[in-house]
Amino acid sequence: MKYLVGALAAASVAADDNPVVVGQTFLARSQDPTDGSAPWALTSHGVAEKLFTVNEKDEIVPQVAASVNKVDGLSFEVQPGEDTPVVWDLKLKPGYKFSDGTEVNAERVANALMELNKENDNAKSSLGTIVATPRDNLTVRIESEIQTHIMDAVLAEWVFAVYYKDADENFVYTGPYLIEHFVVDDEIDLRPNPNYIDGKSLERPLIHVRKYPDGTALAEGLEKGEVDVAFHLPIDTLPSLREAGIRVKRFEVGYHYMMLYNLDSLPDMNVRRAIDVAIDRSALAQALAGGDPTRSLFPEYSPYHNEAGENYGEMEQAAALLDEAGYTLNSNGKREKDGEVLSINLVAYPHRPGLGIMQPLIAESLRDLGIEVKETLMSFSWSDTNYFQDIIDGRTFDILMLAQHTLPAGDPLWFLSTYFGTDGANNHANLSSDAIDCHLAELSLAEDMDERVALTTKAHNEILKEVAVSNLVTPEWHVGLSERMADYKPWGSDYYVIRPDLFVSAIKTDAPTLEPSEGPSPSVTMAKNPPSGSPHSPTKSPSTSKPTAMPTASPSISSQSVTDNENPAEIELDYQSSASSRQVVGLLLLALYALASNTV
């Protein structure tokens, strides 16, 4: 009974709606949160949520959880890996439900934490092995092998999605959307979760997430009117989009573009250092038409920023380092040692368009030094010979270009441990350093902020000393928007593309006045003298469905910039009338659904 009523309620929501089409160059590779980066992608798609999250101001805030408090055990005398665990009590918010109406309780959350910790290596980076047990219906006790004083930040890491498995072994989540149709490497159809905590499912549009093979194809889809939210766009596509009158927003992201060195295939530190100093980071930022050139692994606005060295290329110093390593120029102008030419496989992936823009520029600098360079653009299609997981697992790269958010939960420990700890899940460089491991172990114990900054700096300097990574640029990203999504505000990089606050923009009219009417009146905003007007799965070719630019219900009034040739007395109205009938029916059905959920 409850499933029938729930389906009817969802149908009432969708009856008059055209889906908002979100175009991206990545897609969740499965619905299984234990599958590598799947929980990150599912959260980005608005399907999954975490116990804690990061808001628009980069503050850690409770999401499914209400709080987490240390019980005992955090002591500087207790070292990571020893028998005495650190104990925390996690309190859940009352009234939270999974998308099928099932209660979010301590037992289900504890089971999820335990399974993630066992099956997904990313859930071990900050805590090691954990034991999660329900204490009462809304309290989970967590014991961790590795100590931390920032459990809220740890539980805000992307891997800790909240879910349970139903009787058919389907994964069920808590986010504002649920998956109605899922095609691996192609598309996802989403509908509003009727049990979402804020009760606004009737105000949310249907969403179709479509995978595009690269940023250029995504921009073409936007220009053709196939896409409402294009996330995110290559810089070289922006002039034509703007010329076509398409809205583009620019925003700063917490990602860093960097290169990881394969220490197995490039064991000579002088070779790695030569490559590092040859790169002109300022030129890369110019090619990206935005962003900050940097050697620091953390952004300038953070206390962990640690700039060291110049950002422009130093070719003479690079050449001297190669000479010192024994790689001298032969008669063909190639760097050679003991009869073997120095050859580099420089690997990038397409769903971060900036990597593809920088790759040939870096290759050109290395060729100018006499290094042979093979440029490989990885594929996310499993059938291709350059499938990314095969390259990673087979370690056939010499340099791996990647984009990584280095402070996804506001603290540096996860990133440093995952990428540069000896046992890190993403230690693609295969770096093993007792000094770095020691600094990271101390960092996991430190409570004082100044001490955390100092320990982070020590680990950071040691990583740079090993030349395991070359950081390049902190980028800016661009998102293209249709008129019906003009109010969409990107933030949180691509960790939160589809959020609870994603609504279709309000209808706009150029009428200068509005006559009052009987009954409740729509809200009105008068804009006077407004200013003129910023880890991942692939899929197949885009579908041919094309959205109609028809807005649906919006819960709030937007504030948009208008150009000089627009009416300065522009009025923006809440969209209410055409959806009112289905909202009334939907609300009645949702009430029946809630009643059935509690009685069946």
KARANOR-V174693 format. One record per residue. RES is the residue in three letters. NEAR is the number of other C-alpha atoms within 10 Angstrom. Layout:
res/near
RES/NEAR
RES/NEAR
This chain:
res/near
MET/10
LYS/19
TYR/13
LEU/12
VAL/21
GLY/25
ALA/15
LEU/17
ALA/25
ALA/21
ALA/15
SER/22
VAL/26
ALA/19
ALA/11
ASP/14
ASP/19
ASN/18
PRO/24
VAL/30
VAL/24
VAL/23
GLY/28
GLN/27
THR/25
PHE/25
LEU/27
ALA/30
ARG/23
SER/20
GLN/20
ASP/17
PRO/26
THR/22
ASP/17
GLY/21
SER/20
ALA/24
PRO/29
TRP/24
ALA/28
LEU/28
THR/27
SER/22
HIS/27
GLY/25
VAL/26
ALA/28
GLU/27
LYS/25
LEU/26
PHE/26
THR/24
VAL/21
ASN/15
GLU/11
LYS/8
ASP/15
GLU/12
ILE/19
VAL/17
PRO/20
GLN/18
VAL/25
ALA/23
ALA/16
SER/18
VAL/22
ASN/15
LYS/17
VAL/13
ASP/12
GLY/16
LEU/21
SER/14
PHE/12
GLU/8
VAL/16
GLN/18
PRO/21
GLY/15
GLU/10
ASP/9
THR/17
PRO/21
VAL/23
VAL/22
TRP/20
ASP/20
LEU/26
LYS/22
LEU/23
LYS/18
PRO/14
GLY/11
TYR/20
LYS/19
PHE/24
SER/24
ASP/19
GLY/22
THR/17
GLU/16
VAL/23
ASN/22
ALA/22
GLU/18
ARG/18
VAL/26
ALA/23
ASN/19
ALA/21
LEU/23
MET/17
GLU/15
LEU/24
ASN/23
LYS/16
GLU/14
ASN/18
ASP/19
ASN/25
ALA/28
LYS/24
SER/24
SER/27
LEU/23
GLY/17
THR/16
ILE/21
VAL/17
ALA/24
THR/20
PRO/19
ARG/15
ASP/12
ASN/14
LEU/18
THR/23
VAL/25
ARG/21
ILE/23
GLU/22
SER/22
GLU/21
ILE/24
GLN/30
THR/26
HIS/18
ILE/16
MET/19
ASP/21
ALA/24
VAL/25
LEU/24
ALA/23
GLU/26
TRP/25
VAL/28
PHE/25
ALA/30
VAL/28
TYR/26
TYR/21
LYS/14
ASP/11
ALA/7
ASP/6
GLU/8
ASN/12
PHE/14
VAL/22
TYR/30
THR/30
GLY/29
PRO/30
TYR/29
LEU/25
ILE/20
GLU/11
HIS/11
PHE/16
VAL/15
VAL/16
ASP/23
ASP/22
GLU/25
ILE/21
ASP/18
LEU/23
ARG/23
PRO/27
ASN/27
PRO/28
ASN/24
TYR/22
ILE/18
ASP/10
GLY/13
LYS/16
SER/25
LEU/25
GLU/19
ARG/25
PRO/25
LEU/23
ILE/22
HIS/23
VAL/24
ARG/27
LYS/28
TYR/28
PRO/22
ASP/21
GLY/26
THR/17
ALA/19
LEU/28
ALA/27
GLU/17
GLY/19
LEU/23
GLU/18
LYS/10
GLY/17
GLU/25
VAL/27
ASP/28
VAL/27
ALA/26
PHE/25
HIS/26
LEU/27
PRO/23
ILE/19
ASP/17
THR/15
LEU/18
PRO/11
SER/13
LEU/17
ARG/13
GLU/9
ALA/10
GLY/10
ILE/18
ARG/18
VAL/19
LYS/16
ARG/16
PHE/16
GLU/17
VAL/18
GLY/21
TYR/24
HIS/27
TYR/22
MET/23
MET/23
LEU/22
TYR/25
ASN/22
LEU/20
ASP/12
SER/14
LEU/17
PRO/11
ASP/13
MET/16
ASN/19
VAL/21
ARG/23
ARG/21
ALA/24
ILE/25
ASP/23
VAL/22
ALA/22
ILE/25
ASP/20
ARG/24
SER/19
ALA/17
LEU/25
ALA/21
GLN/12
ALA/16
LEU/22
ALA/13
GLY/17
GLY/20
ASP/21
PRO/23
THR/28
ARG/25
SER/23
LEU/30
PHE/23
PRO/23
GLU/14
TYR/7
SER/12
PRO/15
TYR/21
HIS/18
ASN/17
GLU/15
ALA/11
GLY/9
GLU/15
ASN/21
TYR/16
GLY/18
GLU/16
MET/19
GLU/12
GLN/14
ALA/23
ALA/23
ALA/15
LEU/20
LEU/26
ASP/18
GLU/12
ALA/15
GLY/15
TYR/23
THR/21
LEU/18
ASN/13
SER/8
ASN/8
GLY/13
LYS/20
ARG/24
GLU/21
LYS/16
ASP/8
GLY/9
GLU/10
VAL/17
LEU/18
SER/17
ILE/19
ASN/16
LEU/22
VAL/25
ALA/26
TYR/22
PRO/19
HIS/28
ARG/20
PRO/21
GLY/28
LEU/23
GLY/21
ILE/17
MET/20
GLN/19
PRO/15
LEU/16
ILE/21
ALA/20
GLU/15
SER/18
LEU/22
ARG/17
ASP/15
LEU/22
GLY/23
ILE/23
GLU/18
VAL/19
LYS/15
GLU/16
THR/16
LEU/18
MET/19
SER/22
PHE/23
SER/17
TRP/15
SER/8
ASP/11
THR/11
ASN/17
TYR/16
PHE/20
GLN/14
ASP/15
ILE/16
ILE/13
ASP/10
GLY/9
ARG/17
THR/16
PHE/23
ASP/22
ILE/26
LEU/23
MET/25
LEU/19
ALA/23
GLN/16
HIS/20
THR/20
LEU/22
PRO/24
ALA/24
GLY/18
ASP/20
PRO/21
LEU/24
TRP/27
PHE/22
LEU/25
SER/24
THR/21
TYR/22
PHE/27
GLY/28
THR/18
ASP/17
GLY/22
ALA/18
ASN/20
ASN/19
HIS/21
ALA/25
ASN/20
LEU/22
SER/16
SER/14
ASP/11
ALA/13
ILE/25
ASP/18
CYS/13
HIS/19
LEU/26
ALA/22
GLU/19
LEU/23
SER/22
LEU/22
ALA/21
GLU/14
ASP/9
MET/10
ASP/11
GLU/14
ARG/22
VAL/18
ALA/15
LEU/22
THR/25
THR/17
LYS/16
ALA/23
HIS/23
ASN/17
GLU/16
ILE/21
LEU/17
LYS/12
GLU/16
VAL/23
ALA/26
VAL/25
SER/25
ASN/22
LEU/27
VAL/27
THR/27
PRO/21
GLU/22
TRP/25
HIS/19
VAL/21
GLY/28
LEU/23
SER/23
GLU/18
ARG/20
MET/21
ALA/21
ASP/19
TYR/23
LYS/16
PRO/23
TRP/17
GLY/20
SER/19
ASP/21
TYR/19
TYR/22
VAL/22
ILE/24
ARG/18
PRO/18
ASP/14
LEU/20
PHE/23
VAL/25
SER/28
ALA/25
ILE/20
LYS/13
THR/13
ASP/12
ALA/11
PRO/11
THR/12
LEU/11
GLU/5
PRO/9
SER/8
GLU/5
GLY/6
PRO/7
SER/11
PRO/16
SER/12
VAL/14
THR/15
MET/15
ALA/17
LYS/11
ASN/13
PRO/18
PRO/12
SER/11
GLY/9
SER/13
PRO/13
HIS/16
SER/23
PRO/25
THR/23
LYS/16
SER/14
PRO/18
SER/12
THR/8
SER/11
LYS/16
PRO/16
THR/14
ALA/15
MET/15
PRO/20
THR/27
ALA/23
SER/22
PRO/19
SER/15
ILE/18
SER/18
SER/15
GLN/15
SER/14
VAL/16
THR/13
ASP/12
ASN/7
GLU/12
ASN/17
PRO/17
ALA/17
GLU/21
ILE/20
GLU/23
LEU/21
ASP/21
TYR/22
GLN/17
SER/10
SER/11
ALA/18
SER/12
SER/11
ARG/18
GLN/19
VAL/14
VAL/15
GLY/24
LEU/18
LEU/14
LEU/21
LEU/25
ALA/15
LEU/17
TYR/24
ALA/17
LEU/13
ALA/17
SER/18
ASN/12
THR/8
VAL/7
